Amino acid sequence: MRRRLLLILAPSLTLATASAQTQSTAPTLDQALAVARAEAAAADRDVQKLTTAAETARTQAGRLQAQQLAAAQAIAAAEARITAADAELRLIAARQAALRANLAERQQPVAALLGGLVQMTERPPILVMADRQRATEELVELRILLDSTTPFITRRTEALRTELSASARFRQAAARARSQLREGVAHLAAKRQEFAQLEAKALSAASASEQQALQAGDSAIAASESVDVLSSGGAASSAAVSLAAALAKEPSPPKGPSQGTPHGAPFSYALPAEAPVLAGLGSVSDSGVRSRGLMLGTRRGTPLAAPAAGVVKFAGPFRSYDGVLIIDHGGGWLTLVVNVATRLRGGERVALGAPIGRALGAIDVELSSNGRRLSPALIAGSSAPLSKRPSNG
């Protein structure tokens, strides 16, 4: 009696559950739309920020490159100044030699005069007394010569000595300038190497910022497309997206012994393709992820058929999957096929075995009844070989 009562109340409970799911979908859609718009706005802000950062880095690189060119030009100018300093040093040395020769030439009369005086002092006094008249004349001539030439020679000698002192100072200044220029060349060469390193870093930062800006732009485009889908796709498309998201968030079957053989579906059911089973319901992959359905080892381009009659609730890419297809068989039964290329659209009806598209590789098939995961292979009673190894054909 209790079993009959449960069987009578089951349809009404199913309808109540479906109604509750429909009512709870509306706020979920609004929340999803708000989240998508917020993500789009945030992505746009990231694009603007990263683009500005890339432009700033590019401007810095250009500025550093200009500084590098200026440093190179300064090095060339310093080398030119060193060459000029060397030429000036050689010119000063030649001028000093000429001044010394000129000084020696102009000091020659004074030297001759001094030599004559020395000779006169060395003459014996007897000879001087014997030729007193001649000695007096020579003394007068010597006096006149000294009076007339000594001031001129003294002035010329002082001028030459001043020029020699000035040339010595010039030479010392030129030597100091040459040393400073050499130090400047070494400093500028070090700065040039530093500028080159900064330029490379700035260019690397500009490239990284541009790459991040491109990635942020892709995220903004994806977010904008999500907003368009949620805004203009209508309630059906929005509900399908939310349904796909809800299925994606479904927990994996608990680890442990089976809860018994599931009841058969109230309709004919078959697997979308005959292919080896790579993973079963509840199996754990190498990465530790527990399967929520079957993974069939189909090849790319394998034709796929509808596992049962129903209405397409969602068809298209979703998150990281290129192709997702959700078929509603009624009564809370849903089939989810992942990695399928299809031309079906939401709202289209499909019959059992009708073409639904082609596989993009290995496909995942998930079957659920009111949120409970079931094994499609057990429901279908498929005669395909259930092998863990893909076929060689």
C-alpha positions as a printed Julia matrix, in Angstrom:
393×3 Matrix{Float64}:
   0.0     0.0     0.0
   2.81    2.39    0.9
   4.6     1.54   -2.36
   1.47    2.31   -4.39
   1.09    5.65   -2.6
   4.68    6.56   -3.46
   4.12    5.63   -7.1
   0.99    7.81   -7.23
   2.75   10.79   -5.59
   5.95   10.5    -7.66
   4.68   12.49  -10.71
   3.41   15.31   -8.52
   6.7    15.41   -6.62
   8.58   15.54   -9.91
   6.43   18.45  -11.14
   6.91   20.27   -7.85
  10.67   19.81   -8.09
  10.74   21.03  -11.68
   8.62   24.07  -10.72
  10.96   24.87   -7.87
  13.94   24.59  -10.22
  12.24   26.96  -12.69
  11.49   29.51   -9.98
  15.02   29.34   -8.65
  16.43   29.86  -12.15
  15.19   33.46  -12.52
  17.33   35.06   -9.8
  20.24   32.9   -10.93
  20.01   34.38  -14.44
  19.95   37.93  -13.09
  22.94   37.16  -10.92
  24.79   35.58  -13.84
  24.05   38.63  -16.02
  25.24   41.01  -13.3
  28.4    38.95  -12.77
  29.08   38.84  -16.51
  28.67   42.62  -16.83
  30.91   43.18  -13.84
  33.54   40.87  -15.34
  33.31   42.73  -18.67
  33.75   46.11  -16.97
  36.66   44.8   -14.92
  38.26   43.35  -18.05
  37.9    46.7   -19.85
  39.57   48.45  -16.94
  42.39   45.91  -17.02
  42.83   46.51  -20.76
  43.07   50.27  -20.23
  45.48   49.91  -17.32
  47.74   47.42  -19.07
  47.68   49.39  -22.33
  48.75   52.51  -20.45
  51.5    50.52  -18.76
  52.7    49.25  -22.13
  52.74   52.77  -23.58
  54.62   54.07  -20.54
  57.2    51.31  -20.88
  57.51   52.01  -24.59
  58.0    55.74  -23.92
  60.62   54.95  -21.29
  62.42   52.7   -23.75
  62.41   55.49  -26.32
  63.71   57.96  -23.77
  66.47   55.58  -22.73
  67.35   54.98  -26.34
  67.64   58.74  -26.88
  69.84   58.97  -23.8
  71.95   56.16  -25.16
  72.4    57.99  -28.46
  73.27   61.16  -26.55
  75.84   59.26  -24.51
  77.37   57.79  -27.66
  77.54   61.27  -29.19
  79.11   62.58  -25.98
  81.72   59.83  -26.17
  82.51   60.8   -29.75
  82.77   64.46  -28.71
  85.05   63.52  -25.82
  87.28   61.55  -28.16
  87.39   64.55  -30.47
  88.33   66.78  -27.56
  91.09   64.35  -26.59
  92.42   64.49  -30.14
  92.31   68.29  -30.01
  94.08   68.24  -26.66
  96.84   66.06  -28.09
  97.24   68.43  -31.03
  97.28   71.37  -28.64
  99.95   69.7   -26.54
 102.1    69.13  -29.61
 101.53   72.74  -30.68
 102.49   74.01  -27.24
 105.63   71.87  -27.26
 106.61   73.26  -30.67
 105.88   76.79  -29.5
 108.02   76.26  -26.42
 110.89   75.05  -28.58
 110.52   78.1   -30.84
 110.4    80.4   -27.82
 113.54   78.85  -26.41
 115.33   79.3   -29.75
 114.11   82.9   -30.02
 115.17   83.57  -26.45
 118.6    82.15  -27.09
 118.92   84.24  -30.26
 117.87   87.44  -28.54
 120.09   86.79  -25.57
 123.09   86.42  -27.89
 124.04   90.19  -27.81
 123.9    90.19  -24.05
 126.06   87.12  -23.94
 128.57   88.73  -26.3
 128.55   91.88  -24.2
 129.1    89.95  -21.04
 131.89   88.04  -22.75
 133.56   91.3   -23.75
 133.34   92.58  -20.2
 134.88   89.41  -18.96
 137.67   89.73  -21.49
 138.26   93.32  -20.42
 138.51   92.34  -16.81
 140.99   89.65  -17.75
 143.39   92.12  -19.56
 146.59   92.78  -17.64
 146.65   96.17  -15.9
 150.01   97.03  -17.54
 148.45   96.83  -21.01
 145.57   98.97  -19.89
 147.94  101.64  -18.52
 150.11  101.49  -21.64
 147.21  102.14  -24.02
 145.13  104.36  -21.78
 143.56  106.29  -24.64
 142.31  103.15  -26.4
 141.07  101.66  -23.17
 139.12  104.79  -22.38
 137.43  104.77  -25.78
 136.49  101.09  -25.45
 135.11  101.74  -22.01
 132.98  104.63  -23.28
 131.71  102.54  -26.2
 130.91   99.65  -23.9
 129.07  101.99  -21.57
 127.02  103.41  -24.38
 126.26   99.91  -25.68
 125.16   98.72  -22.29
 123.01  101.77  -21.69
 121.28  101.36  -25.03
 120.8    97.61  -25.25
 120.41   96.38  -21.71
 116.88   97.77  -21.07
 115.61   96.43  -24.41
 117.17   93.02  -23.89
 115.83   92.92  -20.35
 112.3    93.66  -21.53
 112.5    91.09  -24.29
 113.91   88.52  -21.93
 111.16   89.15  -19.38
 108.53   88.82  -22.11
 110.02   85.57  -23.33
 110.21   84.22  -19.81
 106.56   85.15  -19.27
 105.62   83.34  -22.45
 107.62   80.29  -21.39
 105.89   80.26  -17.99
 102.5    80.63  -19.66
 103.24   77.81  -22.07
 104.25   75.6   -19.13
 100.97   76.4   -17.41
  99.11   75.67  -20.62
 100.85   72.34  -20.89
  99.91   71.4   -17.34
  96.31   72.47  -17.94
  96.2    70.47  -21.16
  97.56   67.4   -19.36
  94.91   67.76  -16.65
  92.21   68.2   -19.27
  93.42   65.12  -21.11
  93.26   63.06  -17.9
  89.77   64.35  -17.17
  88.62   63.55  -20.67
  89.91   60.01  -20.4
  88.03   59.58  -17.14
  84.95   61.05  -18.81
  85.21   58.57  -21.68
  85.35   55.66  -19.22
  82.36   57.07  -17.31
  80.35   57.62  -20.46
  81.13   54.11  -21.69
  79.82   52.72  -18.38
  76.69   54.88  -18.67
  76.18   53.68  -22.21
  76.24   50.06  -21.05
  73.84   50.92  -18.25
  71.48   52.65  -20.69
  71.58   49.61  -22.96
  70.59   47.35  -20.06
  67.78   49.71  -19.02
  66.56   49.87  -22.6
  66.43   46.06  -22.81
  64.51   45.9   -19.53
  62.09   48.59  -20.68
  61.48   46.82  -23.99
  60.92   43.55  -22.13
  58.47   45.27  -19.79
  56.68   46.82  -22.77
  56.39   43.42  -24.46
  55.08   41.8   -21.28
  52.57   44.61  -20.73
  51.35   44.38  -24.32
  50.94   40.58  -23.95
  48.96   41.07  -20.75
  46.88   43.74  -22.45
  46.09   41.33  -25.29
  45.1    38.63  -22.8
  42.94   41.1   -20.92
  41.39   42.13  -24.24
  40.54   38.51  -24.97
  38.95   38.22  -21.53
  36.98   41.41  -22.18
  35.76   40.07  -25.52
  34.74   36.78  -23.93
  32.96   38.6   -21.11
  31.19   40.87  -23.61
  30.06   37.83  -25.59
  28.7    36.31  -22.37
  26.8    39.53  -21.71
  25.38   39.47  -25.23
  24.32   35.85  -24.84
  22.67   36.49  -21.5
  21.06   39.77  -22.6
  19.78   38.97  -26.1
  19.55   35.19  -26.09
  16.2    35.21  -24.26
  15.09   33.16  -21.32
  15.7    29.87  -23.14
  19.35   30.58  -23.92
  19.95   32.03  -20.46
  18.32   29.04  -18.83
  20.45   26.73  -20.98
  23.64   28.51  -19.94
  22.61   28.34  -16.29
  21.69   24.69  -16.75
  25.12   23.97  -18.21
  26.73   25.83  -15.33
  24.64   23.92  -12.82
  25.63   20.61  -14.42
  29.27   21.67  -14.34
  29.0    22.42  -10.61
  27.35   19.06   -9.83
  29.52   17.05   -7.39
  31.1    13.84   -8.53
  29.53   10.55   -7.43
  30.71    9.58   -3.94
  33.47    7.06   -3.69
  32.33    3.71   -2.34
  30.2     0.74   -3.21
  27.37    1.11   -5.67
  23.95    1.97   -4.27
  22.33   -0.7    -6.38
  21.31   -1.07   -9.98
  19.56    2.08  -11.22
  16.05    1.86  -12.49
  15.7     1.8   -16.25
  14.67    4.93  -18.14
  11.03    5.18  -19.27
  12.23    5.52  -22.88
  14.6     3.88  -25.32
  18.2     4.9   -24.8
  21.43    4.19  -26.71
  24.97    5.54  -26.62
  25.74    8.29  -29.17
  28.41    6.17  -30.87
  29.94    2.72  -30.77
  33.39    3.28  -29.31
  35.56    1.91  -26.51
  34.8     3.22  -23.02
  37.89    5.04  -21.73
  36.41    5.98  -18.34
  33.27    4.94  -16.5
  30.96    6.63  -14.04
  32.84    7.35  -10.81
  36.27    6.41  -12.15
  39.2     8.56  -11.07
  41.58   10.03  -13.64
  45.35   10.38  -13.24
  44.81   13.98  -12.11
  42.43   12.87   -9.34
  39.2    14.01  -11.05
  36.22   11.67  -10.61
  34.17   11.05  -13.76
  30.48   12.02  -13.79
  29.67    9.86  -16.81
  31.26    7.88  -19.63
  34.22    8.84  -21.79
  34.01    7.21  -25.21
  37.15    6.87  -27.31
  35.64    8.32  -30.5
  37.89    9.68  -33.22
  37.61   13.21  -34.53
  34.83   13.37  -37.11
  32.93   10.31  -35.83
  29.17   10.78  -36.51
  27.1    10.99  -33.33
  23.44   10.08  -32.88
  20.86   11.21  -30.34
  20.83    8.74  -27.44
  17.1     9.29  -26.96
  14.29   11.52  -28.15
  14.08   14.94  -26.58
  14.44   18.71  -26.91
  17.78   20.49  -27.28
  18.24   22.76  -24.26
  21.75   23.99  -25.08
  24.16   23.64  -27.98
  27.46   25.44  -28.39
  30.75   26.21  -26.66
  30.78   26.52  -22.88
  33.73   27.67  -20.78
  36.8    25.72  -21.92
  34.78   23.22  -24.0
  34.47   23.75  -27.75
  31.14   21.95  -28.04
  28.48   21.05  -25.46
  25.04   19.55  -26.19
  22.26   19.13  -23.61
  19.12   17.15  -24.5
  16.05   17.17  -22.24
  14.21   13.84  -22.47
  11.41   14.94  -20.15
  10.56   13.84  -16.65
  13.79   15.27  -15.27
  16.01   13.13  -17.55
  18.92   14.97  -19.19
  21.82   13.89  -21.4
  24.99   15.98  -21.59
  27.42   15.34  -24.46
  30.78   17.15  -24.32
  33.23   17.72  -27.21
  30.69   17.59  -30.04
  30.42   19.83  -33.11
  26.72   20.33  -33.87
  24.44   22.57  -35.92
  21.48   22.06  -33.59
  19.97   25.02  -31.8
  18.09   25.32  -28.56
  14.45   24.31  -28.85
  14.89   21.8   -31.68
  13.47   18.32  -31.21
  15.53   15.24  -31.97
  14.49   11.62  -32.31
  16.3     8.53  -31.09
  19.23    7.87  -33.4
  18.91   11.19  -35.24
  22.25   12.8   -36.25
  23.35   15.39  -33.7
  26.83   16.23  -35.06
  30.37   14.9   -35.12
  32.88   14.2   -32.39
  35.81   16.56  -31.91
  37.73   13.69  -30.33
  36.91   11.59  -27.29
  33.46   12.56  -25.96
  31.94   12.6   -22.48
  28.35   11.37  -22.05
  26.55   12.17  -18.8
  23.02   10.99  -17.97
  21.07   12.34  -15.01
  17.6    11.89  -13.6
  16.49   14.83  -11.46
  20.11   15.6   -10.67
  21.12   12.0    -9.92
  23.98   10.71  -12.08
  23.38    7.38  -13.81
  25.54    5.23  -16.05
  24.53    5.7   -19.7
  25.98    2.28  -20.53
  23.79    0.49  -18.01
  20.69    2.37  -19.1
  21.39    1.77  -22.76
  22.32   -1.87  -22.34
  24.84   -1.22  -25.08
  26.55   -4.15  -26.76
  29.64   -2.05  -27.63
  32.9    -3.46  -26.25
  33.6    -1.83  -22.88
  37.35   -1.68  -23.05
  39.77    0.61  -21.31
  41.97    0.68  -24.37
  41.04    2.59  -27.53
  40.55    0.56  -30.67
  43.29    0.33  -33.27
  40.88    0.68  -36.16
